[in-house]
Amino acid sequence: MRSAWARVRTGERVEFSGAVWAGLVGVLVAFILLIELVANLNDIHGPLYLLGRDFIGRPRIGEIKMAGLLLALICMPSRLRLPVLGSAVALELIWNSQRWIVGHPGTIGNGILFVLVGTAAFAAWRLHGAERATTLKAVGLGMLLITMGRVGDVWLVLSTKASPEVLDEYVELADRALGSPAWAFGTVVSDHAWMAEILSKVYVYLPVGAAIIAFFQLRNSARDGFPRHHIIRTFLLIGLIGPVVYFLFPVVGPTYAFGHEMVGAGWQDVWPLQLPVIGDPESLYFNQIIARNCMPSLHTAWAMSIFLHGWRGSRAAKVFGTVWLFCTISATLGFGFHYAIDVLAGIIFTLTLEAALTRPELGWGRHRVSVIAFGAAAFTGMLLATRYLAVEMSTSGVLGGVSLIVVVLAMAGAFLTIELHPGRGEFAGPPLDVGDRRSPRELVHDATRTAGQALAAVSREAEKTTHRK
C-alpha cells in the first residue's frame, strides 16, 4: 500500500481518518495555548482571554465573526442553515437590546459565537453519520477563522514588544523607485470623502469578501464533499505564515511614521502632502502602541487570494474578485497603511503559497518546487533590496521600479505555469510505488521492454494504415 506522502506527491486524494483529524485539532489547541502562554509572559491578553471576552463581554471586530458564521452556514447541511441563521440573529438582537437600553452602541459577535458552539453541541448530541461530521466540520471552519483572527491580534501586539525600532525610512526611500504611490493615492482619497467611505468598508469587511468567494466554492460541500483546494486553505495559511515576517522586517506604514495618526511620535508629519526629507536611512524607535504589520501587506495578500479564487469561478466571482483586489490595494495605499513595496511583496507572497496549494491533482514534482523556490527567493530578495539598497533604489530612476514590477510579473508567470497546466504528464514527476521491491536493473529492463512493446504496436498500426491506403 502506498504511503500518504507518495499519494500526495502524485496528486491522489488523501482522506484523513478520525484519528488524524483529532491529532490536527490537538496541534491547533496546543498552538493556541502556546500563544496564550507567550502573551501572558509579556503581560498582554492572549487569544483565549480575547475569545472569552467576545463570548460574554463586548466583542470586537464583528466582521470576522460574520465571516465565520457565513462560512459555517455555507458548509453545513441545508436543512440546518435557516434555523442556525435565525438563532444567531435573534441572539444578537437580544444581546444588543440591553446595550441600546443603557445607551451603549450595538456590536456583533456574542450571538454568533454562542450559536456556533450550540450547533456543534447539537450535532454531537442529536445528529449521526455524515450529517454530524459535515456539521462539525462546518462549525469547526467557522470557529477556526474566528480563533485565528484572535491569534493574529495577539501577534500584532507581540510585534510591538519584539521590535521597538522600525524600518520605515528604508521602505519609504525604496518606494520612490515606484513613484511613491502611497502619497499619490493618499492625496486622492483624502480629497474625496465618498471614495474613502467605500474603500474603508472594503478594507474592514475583507473576511466577508473571502466568505463570499467561499460560497461559490463550498455551497455544495455538505452534499458533494469539500473540493481539494478552496480559499479558506489559502486564507488561513496566509494568516499563519505572514505575521512571522513582521518580526523580521518591522514597518508601521506612512500614515503612522510620516503622518499625524500617532501624535508625538517624533517623526515628520508630512503624509500625504509631501515626501519626507530623509538622509541616510536608519531604524528608529517608534511608539509601542502601533503594530509592525506592514511588510508584507497581508490585506493585499488576502485580497489577492480572493482575486485568484474568484477567477476560478463564475463570471460574477471573477468580477467580484477583481473589484475587491483593486479596492483593497487602493485602500491600503490611500489610507497610508502600506507602502507600494508592501503591496508587491504581498502579491508575491500569495502567489508563492498558491503555487504550493493549487492544482493538487498535478502532484508534487521538480517544477512545482522550483516555482515555490523562485517565489521565496523573489520575496526575500525584495526585502533585502529594500533594507540594503534603499538609497540606490530611490535614485535609480525608472530602473528600480521596473525591476520590482518585472519580478512580480515573473512570479505571476511562473505561477500560471502551474495554474494553467493542462494535465499531469511529466509535471508531477514519476509516480512513487513504495511497495515495489524490484532492483534498479530490473526496473530499467522492464521499462525498456514496455517501451519496445509500445513502439512495436505503433509500428504495426502504421503498417496497417499503409496497406489500407
Secondary structure, 3 states (H helix, E strand, C coil): CCCHHHHHHCCCCCCCCHHHHHHHHHHHHHHHHHHHHHHHHCCCCCHHHHHHHHHHCCCCCHHHHHHHHHHHHHHCCHHHHHHHHHHHHHHHHHHHHHHHHCCCCCCCCHHHHHHHHHHHHHHHHHCCHHHHHHHHHHHHHHHHHHHHHHHHHHHHHHHHHHCCEECHHHHHHHHHHHCCHHHHHHHHHHCCHHHHHHHHHHHHCHHHHHHHHHHHHHCCHHHHCCCCCCHHHHHHHHHHHHHHHHHHCCCCCHHHHCCCCCCCCCCCCCCCCCCCCCCCCCCEECCCCCCCCCCCCHHHHHHHHHHHHHCCCCHHHHHHHHHHHHHHHHHHHHCCCCCHHHHHHHHHHHHHHHHHHCCHHHCCCHHHHHHHHHHHHHHHHHHHHHHHCHHHHHCCCHHHHHHHHHHHHHHHHHHHHHHCCCCCCCCCCCCCCCCCCCCHHHHHHHHHHHHHHHHHHHHHHHHHHHHHC
